[in-house]
C-alpha cells in the first residue's frame, strides 16, 4: 500500500517519538534528550538517545538510528505498512482506503480463517496436555526436565490418540472441513473423509514474529514414525521463511542468534536463559531464513549436533549465512551431541563459556577438513594444506583473504608466507581470485571521499537539523553540490530545499523510505555525535570549522575532476571565492 508524504508526515506528527517508545522501553530525561540502555544490543551504560526536537533516536554504542517508524519495524518486527497503520490508529489518523480486488479479499479472508483455526487448535491441544488425556505428554516433558513455566511459555500441548476429537471441537466452533484442511491440521481420505494429521503427539505451536500460530510440530509418544511431524506448507506457513522461537528471540538483547536443529534444543536453551535460540522447521537451513535473521542480528552461533550429519548441516548453513552477510560461528558442544544434552549435564554457565569461545567458521571448516587426512603422512599433509589454500581462494576481498591466510597459517603451524604463495598458485590454476581494479588515474583516486569527508558532511547535516535557523547564514556558500559523498547528496539536496522553505523535518525524510536499514543509514546523517558545546564561542568555532571543512572538501573534489568535468572549473572558481569569504564570517 502506497502512502503519500502528507499522510506519513501527519502520522508522525500525531505520534511523539518519546510517547511511543516509552510504551516499549524505559526512557529517562537527560538534558534536552531522553536516554536508556539500547534495546538492540547489550550494554550497562545507557547510550541510546531519543531527541524530541528531531523526532529521532540514535544509539552511540551500536549505531542503530531512525524515526518512530524505524523503531517499530525493528523492535516489533512490523512491516512499513503495519507500522504506519499502528501509528495511524494510535494517533487517530484516517488512512486512505486500500483498494482490494475480489480475489485479494478472498485470499485475505482465507488467511484470517486459517490463523483462527490454528489459534483454536493450539488452545485445544494446550488444554488436553494439562488434563487427564494428556498425562503421557506431560510425563514425557517432565522427564525432559522442562518446568511448568517453560511448558506454558511455549504453549506446548497434546494431540490425543483419536485425533478426531479435534475435528469435533473445531466444527463446534463453526469451522468447515475445507477450512480445517486448509490449515494443514487435516487431510482428505476417500474412505474416511477429513482426517487429522496429528495424534498421540506432544504438540509444539509454531509462531511467527508477530506471535500468530502459523503451524505445528508434533513429537510422537512411544513407537511410531516419523518421530517428528510438521504441518505442511499453507497460505500462512512457509517453512523456508520462518524460525521456531523467533517470537521470543527477536526481543533478545544478546546481539546474536543461536541456531539449533530442533524444538527441544530451542526450549532447553530458553529455559537455561538463552532466549536468543531459534531453529529451522524440520528442513535444512534456507536463504529465506538467513534473510529473516539478518533483520535482527549479524552474528549467528551454530549449535548443531556434533555428529557427522550435524557437521555437514553446519557446513551448509555457514555458506548460506556468509552469502547473506552474516557472521557465523560454531559452538563446540563436545562431548555431548546437542544443546539439550549439554545443558542437562554441564549447565548454563558452561554453555555460556562455549558461546564466549565460539569458533570462527573458517577455522571450524579447516579443522573438519583435517579429519580426512593422515597428517603423519607427508603427502597427505601436503594435500591437506593445498585444500586449505584452495578454500582461502574463495575470499574475494584482499584484506579479508590476507587476514584468513594469517589465521589459517597459525592454526596449521606453518609459515604464512608459504601458505600465501600456495594460495596465489592455487588461484592462478583455478582462476578464482581477480586482481583489484586499478584506478584510471591518480586524480580519480584522490576524488573518492574518505571517512574524514563523510564525517564533516554528517556533522553539518546534524548541526543544521538541531539548529535550522543557521542555514540562512550559510546558504550563500553551501549547496547540495558540496556534499561529494554520493549516498549523502540526494538527502542533502532535499533537506537543504526544505530548510530554505522552513519545512525541514529529518524524521520525515527518514520515513519516506520503507527499508529499515536504509532508514538507519539516513538517520545517521542527522544524528552524528557532537561533543558537548556550552558557550557561544564554542558553538561559533565548531560550526565554522564544520562549514569550512565541507567547503574545502568540495573544493578539493572538483579540483581533482577539473580534467574530466567541464562544469568543475566553474565550481572551483565559486568554491575558492566562497572559502575566502567564509574565513572572515562569524555565523553565531
LINUR-V572666 format. One record per pair of residues at least 24 apart in sequence whose ideal C-beta (glycine too) atoms are under 6 Angstrom apart, sorted by the first residue. I is the first residue (numbers start at 0). GAP is how many residues later the second one is. D is the distance in Angstrom with one decimal. If there is no record, write none. Layout:
i: (I	I)
gap: (GAP	GAP)
d: (D	D)
This chain:
i: (0	0	2	7	8	9	10	10	10	10	11	13	13	14	14	14	14	16	16	17	17	19	23	38	39	40	41	41	53	53	54	55	55	55	57	59	64	64	64	64	65	65	65	66	66	66	68	69	69	72	73	76	76	79	109	110	110	112	113	113	113	113	114	114	116	116	116	117	117	118	119	120	121	121	121	123	124	124	124	124	125	125	127	127	128	128	132	133	135	136	139	149	153	154	156	157	158	158	158	158	160	160	162	162	165	183	183	183	203	205	206	208	208	210	216	229	238	238	239	239	240	242	242	243	243	244	244	245	247	248	248	249	251	255	255	255	256	256	256	257	257	258	258	259	260	263	264	264	264	267	267	267	268	271	271	272	284	284	286	289	289	289	293	297	297	298	299	299	300	300	300	301	302	302	304	304	305	305	305	310	317	327	328	329	329	330	361	362	388	388	388	389	391	392	392	392	392	442	445	446	446	446	448	448	452	453	455	455	456	456	456	456	457	457	458	458	459	459	460	460	461	461	462	464	464	467	467	470	472	473	476	476	481	481	483	483	490	490	535	538	539	542	543	547	550	550)
gap: (80	97	81	503	499	83	73	76	77	82	495	77	79	53	72	75	76	38	51	32	34	48	51	36	24	214	211	213	411	452	452	451	467	471	469	469	455	458	459	462	453	454	457	440	443	444	442	446	449	443	442	132	173	434	125	124	125	66	68	69	121	122	97	121	58	62	66	65	95	94	53	64	33	83	91	45	32	33	34	78	29	31	30	32	28	29	27	24	85	65	62	121	113	50	46	44	39	40	42	44	38	39	33	36	30	47	48	50	59	38	40	37	41	36	46	52	42	44	46	48	47	35	46	35	37	32	33	32	27	27	29	46	24	41	43	45	36	40	43	43	45	41	43	43	43	76	73	74	75	71	72	75	70	71	76	75	32	35	33	30	31	34	30	28	29	28	26	28	28	30	57	28	28	36	32	33	27	28	31	57	43	33	29	29	34	27	42	48	33	34	37	36	31	33	34	39	40	117	114	110	113	114	35	36	100	31	93	94	26	28	31	93	67	70	69	87	86	90	64	65	64	66	80	41	61	31	36	28	114	73	101	105	68	72	70	73	31	34	52	49	48	44	43	34	27	28)
d: (5.0	5.1	5.6	5.3	5.2	5.5	6.0	4.9	5.2	5.2	5.9	2.9	5.6	5.7	4.6	6.0	4.8	4.8	4.5	5.9	5.3	5.1	6.0	6.0	4.7	5.0	4.9	5.8	5.6	5.6	3.8	5.4	5.7	5.7	3.7	5.5	5.2	3.5	5.2	5.1	4.8	5.4	4.6	4.3	4.5	5.1	4.7	5.4	4.3	4.3	5.4	4.1	5.4	3.9	6.0	5.2	5.5	5.1	5.6	4.8	5.9	5.1	5.5	5.8	5.5	5.8	4.2	5.7	4.0	5.3	5.5	5.7	6.0	4.5	4.8	5.2	2.6	5.9	6.0	4.3	5.9	4.5	4.6	6.0	4.7	4.0	5.1	3.6	5.1	4.5	6.0	4.5	5.7	4.8	4.1	5.9	4.1	5.3	4.9	5.4	5.5	4.4	3.8	3.5	5.4	4.1	4.7	4.7	4.7	5.9	4.3	5.2	5.6	5.1	5.7	4.2	4.5	5.2	4.1	4.4	3.9	4.2	5.8	4.5	5.8	5.7	4.4	5.5	5.4	5.0	4.9	5.5	3.9	5.4	4.0	5.5	5.6	5.3	5.3	4.8	5.4	5.5	5.3	5.3	5.4	5.2	5.5	4.5	5.2	6.0	4.2	5.2	5.4	4.9	4.0	5.6	4.1	5.9	5.7	5.1	5.6	4.0	5.7	6.0	5.5	4.7	5.3	5.1	5.4	5.4	5.2	4.9	4.6	4.9	5.3	5.1	5.2	5.4	5.7	5.9	4.8	4.5	3.8	4.7	4.4	5.2	5.6	5.6	4.2	4.7	4.7	5.2	4.8	5.6	4.8	4.0	5.7	4.5	4.8	5.6	4.2	5.9	5.5	4.5	4.7	5.3	3.9	5.2	5.2	5.6	5.3	5.9	5.4	4.0	5.4	4.9	5.1	5.2	4.7	5.6	5.5	4.4	6.0	4.8	4.4	5.7	5.3	4.2	4.9	5.6	4.4	5.6	5.5	4.0	5.9	4.3	5.8	5.9	6.0	5.1	4.4	5.4	6.0	5.7	6.0	5.6)
